[in-house]
Amino acid sequence: MTESRRPARRTGGTRRPRPAPVPTGGDPAREVARDVLTAVRARDAYANLVLPGLLRERKISGRDAALATELAYGTCRAQGLLDAVLEDCTDRPLADVDGALLDVLRLGAYQLLRTRIGAHAAVSTSVDLARATLGQARAGFVNAVLRKVGRQDEAAWVAQLAPDDELGRLALTHAHPRWIAEAFRDALGADAGELEEVLRADDTRPAVHLVARPGEISAEELAAVTGGDAGPWSPYAVHLTDGGDPGQLDAVREGLAGVQDEGSQLVARAVSLAPLDGPDGLRWLDLCAGPGGKAALLGALAGIEGGRLDAVEPSEHRAGLVRRTAKDLPVDVHVADGRDPGLEPGYDRILVDAPCTGLGALRRRPEARWRRQPAGVAELVVLQGELLASALRLVRPGGVVVYATCSPHRDETTGVVAAAVAAGAVQLDARPLVPGVPQLGDGPHVQLWPHRHGTDAMFLAAFRG
Ligand SMILES: C[S@@+](CC[C@H](N)C(=O)[O-])C[C@H]1O[C@@H](n2cnc3c(N)ncnc32)[C@H](O)[C@@H]1O
């Protein structure tokens, strides 16, 4: 046996990590997409963090990068729908199908049902992928299953597999877990007729939004240097439409701009616009700051006025991200629990951008909808209420607290707000804090929606100190 073939020695009984599938070199875009799916499934990785690294590492750009991105994100997003179809086409429960095989099947089914890639190419490239890393027998299985998948189109599969009720049908059609579709319907309330539009918007890959850092570059200049378009609502927003990795843009690398959904920009701006009773002492606080997107915008706005921002984040790692994002800004980062951060009360403006389910940003996190569980909501609601109560203790009389979530789930939004009001908090009308934005409903809170505003589904409510 040659040195290179000798099996590695097992140490201390610990299992060696499985080697990553070796790229075969024939189909780099699909190999990357498959490897993203594997990382998401096997390591609970985030697709949008794994993909750019793999593209860089394997020096994939241009059309191959665009295809890999479409296939990886699209397959993650559509997973529930793809699995329902695959389940119907296999002779065993999907739970019994080996994970690596399932990744290839999902990728193939996505191409068959949701892309313009021809059926022959979708099947044969999947068979090749399976053969290269999983062997001939499994390649045969992939071939048989995908041929069944390709017998009819997506609409016909939905018609065959959808539950009888409207909510279940919409959830399957637009690839959402039922409980999330239900949460959106409840949040829409009287406008529940818009549910299909929300789900459709959420099932579409969104444009990347950039924030032009105030004092560094204007949105017009940023749009000119990036080839993007100025956003409709935030004076700092630029929308990129041509895909690509925004981290490679000079303006982002040089810290003149960051990647931030326009809805998040509106939340940070709302904090800075809220009227105070009495002069602004320019002592501002971001109570849940990591990874620092809003802290950077708030810090820049405070700095222009000569003020400072305290940024609280309990996770050391995420506090480090805040430091990096808000570098060179008047931002002091505190690694602390926002429920009792040990800071001197008397803040003029406080943002509570509470930890939440993130159901409002699913379009930007392709795999998240299949990972979230309804059981997680109740625990978050308790923490959200405690953080809001803490902010209301830290704000000065006449100051303002803005409570925000990137979730429209009523328990996390109006539920938390109602409990605070019942405990004596004074709620303000938040609608004037997002000037120029239409369709904000009856207030006093603001709920943004992807289908109405092109933003993530951010919620915000304002309180007087
Ligand atoms: C929705 S994220 C905030 C996003 C951030 N404002 C931004 O724009 O980049 C919520 C943050 O709250 C943090 N968090 C969790 N528990 C917390 C606590 N007890 N006190 C303060 N922050 C907490 C999480 O670690 C997470 O970084």
The ligand as an SDF file (V2000), in Angstrom:
LIG
                    3D

 27 29  0  0  0  0  0  0  0  0999 V2000
  -32.4090   41.4380   15.0200 C   0  0  0  0  0  0  0  0  0  0  0  0
  -30.8020   41.3100   15.5880 S   0  0  0  0  0  0  0  0  0  0  0  0
  -30.2770   42.9890   15.5600 C   0  0  0  0  0  0  0  0  0  0  0  0
  -29.8160   43.4470   14.2050 C   0  0  0  0  0  0  0  0  0  0  0  0
  -29.0300   44.7260   14.2800 C   0  0  0  0  0  0  0  0  0  0  0  0
  -29.7550   45.7690   14.9430 N   0  0  0  0  0  0  0  0  0  0  0  0
  -28.5950   45.1940   12.9110 C   0  0  0  0  0  0  0  0  0  0  0  0
  -29.2710   46.0410   12.3170 O   0  0  0  0  0  0  0  0  0  0  0  0
  -27.5740   44.7080   12.4180 O   0  0  0  0  0  0  0  0  0  0  0  0
  -30.9860   41.0280   17.2870 C   0  0  0  0  0  0  0  0  0  0  0  0
  -29.6970   41.0070   18.0650 C   0  0  0  0  0  0  0  0  0  0  0  0
  -30.0450   40.9410   19.4410 O   0  0  0  0  0  0  0  0  0  0  0  0
  -29.0790   40.1770   20.0870 C   0  0  0  0  0  0  0  0  0  0  0  0
  -29.5970   39.7370   21.3970 N   0  0  0  0  0  0  0  0  0  0  0  0
  -30.0250   38.5170   21.7760 C   0  0  0  0  0  0  0  0  0  0  0  0
  -30.3480   38.5280   23.0830 N   0  0  0  0  0  0  0  0  0  0  0  0
  -30.1170   39.7730   23.5240 C   0  0  0  0  0  0  0  0  0  0  0  0
  -30.2120   40.3860   24.7910 C   0  0  0  0  0  0  0  0  0  0  0  0
  -30.6490   39.7130   25.8660 N   0  0  0  0  0  0  0  0  0  0  0  0
  -29.8580   41.6820   24.8980 N   0  0  0  0  0  0  0  0  0  0  0  0
  -29.4330   42.3790   23.8100 C   0  0  0  0  0  0  0  0  0  0  0  0
  -29.3070   41.8440   22.5970 N   0  0  0  0  0  0  0  0  0  0  0  0
  -29.6510   40.5520   22.4480 C   0  0  0  0  0  0  0  0  0  0  0  0
  -28.7740   39.0610   19.1240 C   0  0  0  0  0  0  0  0  0  0  0  0
  -27.5170   38.4750   19.4200 O   0  0  0  0  0  0  0  0  0  0  0  0
  -28.7880   39.8150   17.7980 C   0  0  0  0  0  0  0  0  0  0  0  0
  -27.4990   40.2320   17.4780 O   0  0  0  0  0  0  0  0  0  0  0  0
  1  2  1  0
  2  3  1  0
  2 10  1  0
  3  4  1  0
  4  5  1  0
  5  6  1  0
  5  7  1  0
  7  8  2  0
  7  9  1  0
 10 11  1  0
 11 12  1  0
 11 26  1  0
 12 13  1  0
 13 14  1  0
 13 24  1  0
 14 15  1  0
 14 23  1  0
 15 16  2  0
 16 17  1  0
 17 18  1  0
 17 23  2  0
 18 19  1  0
 18 20  2  0
 20 21  1  0
 21 22  2  0
 22 23  1  0
 24 25  1  0
 24 26  1  0
 26 27  1  0
M  CHG  2   2   1   9  -1
M  END
$$$$
